Amino acid sequence: MSATTAAEAELALQARQAAQASDGYWQGVFRRVRRDPVTIACSLVLLTMFLAIVFAPLIAPYDPYQGSMIRRLRPIGTPGHLLGTDELGRDIVTRLLFGGRLSWFMGIVPVAMAFVVGTFLGVLAGFAGGRTNMLIMRVTDVFYAFPSVLLAVAISGALGAGIMNAVLALTLVFVPPIIRVAESVTQGVRNLDFVDAARASGAGAFTVVRVHVLGNVLGPIFIYATSLISVCMILASGLSFLGLGTRPPEAEWGLMLNTLRTAIYVQPWVAVLPGACIFVTSICFNLVSDGLRQAMDVKG
């Protein structure tokens, strides 16, 4: 057997062993998640809410925009209106179902966009180093000079009210923290033995990043990004509450809190329902993120 053939056989064996180790790792992650009742319960709650808002047009009992002044501010348990009605006589169950669509959209889409942009810039900064790292990280540090809430309000105020402007503002808020996490984990991976071996074998920088670096850094970055969904949803609701996000007559949980706040002394339980939805969704996303992080921690 020639030296070239032997080297190719050795590389193939190492690739198979790496694949088997990866399969075993993800099987262990899945097994640990299944043994975590809190993560499973929160995942089921989120799945139920997701299916409810997706099929809202089929299961909602009323039109979310049609009201009646003779039915306004009905209490919880009113016949035909299980959770009562709002200040314009619109059914709360229907408004919550349709409002969940916008709330979830404004909570997930900005984080997903920030995940893509932040991962690209963070991995680039961590792998390239030098001036590239300095430029990206110093610009990132500028955003850290402002609290996330004030930054979101400032950007939304500059862009103007509207769903897409709020999504863009929230994306800009969450890109910097994801860049920092991506840069940190990439710095820890780029000098490991298998990366040095790939470089020594003649692999280009793009191949090394795509094959060897991304597979080891995407997991931690993704888990961190999922923990931001709850924060993003709260910020999005806050923007709508302040009139910088969703505008009437759209149904959105933060906007519903704003419009129902004047009814807090008349029908307090009806008025707090959108806030309860925000709270439950945020807590579930946080607990699921914590469960995934613990399951992916090999030392745990």
C-alpha positions in Angstrom: 0.0 0.0 0.0 1.4 3.4 -1.0 1.9 6.2 1.5 -0.9 8.2 -0.3 -3.4 5.4 0.0 -2.6 4.8 3.6 -3.0 8.5 4.4 -6.4 8.5 2.6 -7.5 5.5 4.5 -6.5 7.1 7.8 -8.5 10.2 6.9 -11.5 8.2 6.0 -11.3 6.3 9.3 -11.1 9.6 11.3 -14.1 11.0 9.4 -16.2 7.9 10.2 -15.1 8.1 13.9 -16.0 11.8 14.0 -19.4 11.1 12.4 -20.1 8.4 15.0 -19.0 10.6 17.8 -21.3 13.4 16.5 -24.3 10.9 16.2 -23.6 9.7 19.8 -23.4 13.3 21.1 -26.8 14.3 19.6 -28.4 11.1 20.8 -27.2 12.0 24.3 -28.6 15.5 24.0 -32.0 14.1 22.9 -31.9 11.6 25.8 -31.2 14.3 28.3 -33.9 16.5 27.0 -36.5 13.7 27.2 -35.5 13.2 30.9 -36.1 16.9 31.7 -39.8 17.3 32.6 -39.7 21.1 32.8 -38.3 21.4 29.2 -40.8 18.9 27.9 -43.7 20.6 29.6 -42.7 24.1 28.4 -42.1 22.7 24.9 -45.6 21.3 24.9 -47.0 24.6 26.0 -45.2 26.5 23.2 -46.2 23.9 20.7 -49.9 24.2 21.7 -49.7 28.0 21.5 -48.0 27.8 18.1 -50.6 25.5 16.7 -53.4 27.8 18.1 -52.0 30.9 16.5 -51.3 29.2 13.2 -54.8 27.9 13.0 -56.4 31.0 14.5 -58.6 31.7 11.5 -60.1 28.2 11.9 -60.6 28.1 15.6 -61.3 31.7 16.5 -65.0 32.2 17.3 -65.3 35.8 16.0 -63.8 38.4 13.6 -60.8 40.0 15.5 -61.8 43.5 14.2 -65.6 43.4 14.6 -66.8 45.0 17.8 -70.0 46.0 19.4 -70.5 48.8 21.9 -73.3 47.0 23.7 -70.9 44.1 24.4 -67.9 46.1 25.6 -65.9 45.0 28.6 -67.8 41.9 29.3 -66.3 39.8 32.2 -64.6 36.5 32.0 -67.1 33.6 31.6 -69.7 35.6 29.7 -71.8 33.2 27.5 -70.4 33.3 24.0 -67.2 35.2 25.2 -65.2 32.8 27.4 -62.6 35.4 28.3 -64.8 38.4 28.0 -64.6 41.4 25.6 -62.3 44.4 25.2 -63.0 48.1 25.3 -64.6 48.0 21.8 -66.6 44.8 22.4 -64.3 42.5 20.5 -63.9 38.9 21.7 -60.7 38.5 23.8 -60.1 34.9 22.8 -60.1 35.9 19.2 -57.9 38.9 19.8 -55.4 36.8 21.8 -55.2 34.1 19.1 -54.6 36.6 16.3 -52.5 38.8 18.5 -50.2 35.9 19.2 -49.3 35.8 15.5 -47.8 39.2 15.5 -46.2 38.8 19.0 -44.5 35.6 18.0 -43.5 37.1 14.6 -42.0 40.1 16.3 -40.3 37.9 18.9 -38.8 35.2 16.6 -38.0 37.0 13.3 -35.7 39.7 14.7 -33.7 37.0 16.6 -33.5 34.8 13.6 -32.2 37.6 11.4 -29.8 38.7 14.2 -28.6 35.1 14.5 -27.7 34.9 10.8 -26.0 38.3 10.7 -24.3 38.0 14.1 -23.0 34.5 13.5 -21.5 35.6 10.2 -19.8 38.6 11.6 -18.8 36.9 14.9 -17.2 33.9 13.2 -15.5 36.2 10.7 -14.0 38.3 13.6 -13.0 35.3 15.7 -11.4 33.3 12.8 -9.7 36.1 11.0 -8.4 38.0 14.0 -6.2 41.0 13.6 -7.7 44.2 12.2 -10.9 42.5 11.1 -11.6 41.4 14.6 -10.7 44.8 16.0 -13.0 46.6 13.5 -16.0 44.4 14.0 -15.7 44.2 17.8 -15.1 47.9 18.3 -18.3 48.7 16.3 -20.1 46.1 18.4 -18.9 47.8 21.6 -20.5 51.0 20.5 -23.9 49.4 20.6 -23.2 48.1 24.2 -22.9 51.7 25.3 -26.7 51.9 25.2 -29.2 49.8 27.2 -31.2 47.5 24.8 -34.5 49.0 25.7 -33.4 52.6 25.0 -31.7 51.5 21.9 -34.8 49.8 20.6 -36.9 52.8 21.4 -34.5 55.2 19.8 -34.2 53.2 16.6 -37.9 52.6 16.3 -38.6 56.3 17.0 -36.1 57.3 14.3 -37.6 54.9 11.8 -41.2 55.5 12.7 -44.0 53.3 14.0 -44.8 50.1 12.1 -44.2 46.4 12.3 -41.3 46.1 9.9 -39.5 49.1 11.4 -39.9 47.5 14.8 -38.5 44.2 13.5 -35.5 46.1 12.0 -34.9 48.0 15.2 -35.0 44.8 17.3 -32.7 43.0 14.8 -30.1 45.8 15.2 -30.4 45.5 19.0 -29.7 41.7 19.1 -27.0 41.5 16.5 -24.2 42.8 18.9 -24.7 40.3 21.7 -24.8 37.4 19.2 -21.6 38.7 17.5 -19.8 38.7 20.9 -20.9 35.2 21.7 -20.0 33.9 18.2 -16.6 35.6 18.3 -15.8 34.2 21.7 -16.7 30.5 20.8 -14.8 30.8 17.5 -11.7 32.1 19.3 -11.9 28.9 21.4 -12.2 26.6 18.4 -9.9 28.1 15.8 -6.6 26.9 17.5 -7.8 23.4 18.3 -5.8 20.4 16.9 -8.3 19.3 14.3 -8.5 22.9 12.9 -4.7 23.0 12.7 -4.7 19.6 11.0 -7.1 20.8 8.4 -5.0 23.8 7.7 -1.9 21.7 7.4 -3.6 19.4 5.0 -4.1 22.3 2.6 -7.7 23.2 3.2 -8.7 26.8 2.5 -10.0 29.2 5.1 -13.6 28.9 3.8 -13.5 25.1 3.9 -12.0 25.1 7.4 -14.7 27.4 8.6 -17.6 25.6 6.9 -16.6 22.1 7.7 -14.7 22.3 11.0 -15.6 25.6 12.8 -19.3 26.1 12.1 -20.2 22.6 13.3 -18.7 23.3 16.7 -19.9 26.9 17.2 -23.4 26.9 15.9 -24.8 24.9 18.8 -23.8 27.4 21.6 -24.7 30.4 19.4 -28.2 28.9 18.7 -28.9 28.1 22.3 -27.9 31.7 23.2 -30.2 33.0 20.5 -33.1 31.0 21.7 -32.7 32.7 25.1 -33.1 36.1 23.4 -36.6 35.2 22.0 -38.3 35.9 25.3 -36.4 39.3 25.7 -37.3 40.2 22.1 -40.9 39.4 22.6 -41.0 41.6 25.7 -39.3 44.4 23.9 -41.6 44.1 20.9 -44.6 44.3 23.2 -43.1 47.3 24.9 -42.7 49.1 21.6 -46.3 48.3 20.7 -47.4 49.5 24.1 -45.5 52.8 23.4 -47.0 53.2 20.0 -43.8 52.4 18.2 -44.7 49.0 16.9 -48.0 47.5 15.9 -50.7 50.1 15.3 -54.5 49.8 15.9 -56.7 48.1 14.9 -54.1 45.2 14.6 -54.2 42.6 17.3 -50.9 42.2 19.2 -50.4 41.4 22.9 -48.4 44.6 23.7 -50.9 46.8 21.9 -53.8 45.0 23.6 -52.2 45.9 27.0 -52.0 49.5 25.9 -55.6 49.7 24.8 -56.9 47.8 27.8 -55.0 49.7 30.5 -57.9 52.2 30.9 -60.2 49.3 31.8 -57.9 48.0 34.6 -60.3 49.3 37.3 -63.4 48.0 35.5 -62.4 44.5 34.3 -58.9 43.9 35.8 -58.8 40.2 34.9 -59.7 40.9 31.2 -57.1 43.7 31.1 -54.2 41.5 32.3 -54.8 38.6 29.9 -52.4 39.8 27.2 -49.7 40.4 29.8 -50.3 36.8 31.1 -49.8 35.5 27.6 -46.5 37.4 27.2 -45.4 36.2 30.6 -46.1 32.5 30.0 -44.6 32.6 26.5 -41.4 34.3 27.8 -41.0 32.0 30.7 -41.4 28.9 28.5 -38.9 30.1 26.0 -36.4 30.8 28.8 -36.9 27.4 30.4 -36.6 25.5 27.1 -33.4 27.4 26.3 -32.0 26.5 29.7 -33.0 22.9 29.2 -31.3 22.7 25.8 -28.2 24.4 27.2 -27.9 21.9 30.0 -28.5 19.0 27.6 -25.8 20.1 25.3 -23.3 20.6 28.1 -21.3 17.4 27.9 -19.8 18.0 31.4 -23.4 18.3 32.8 
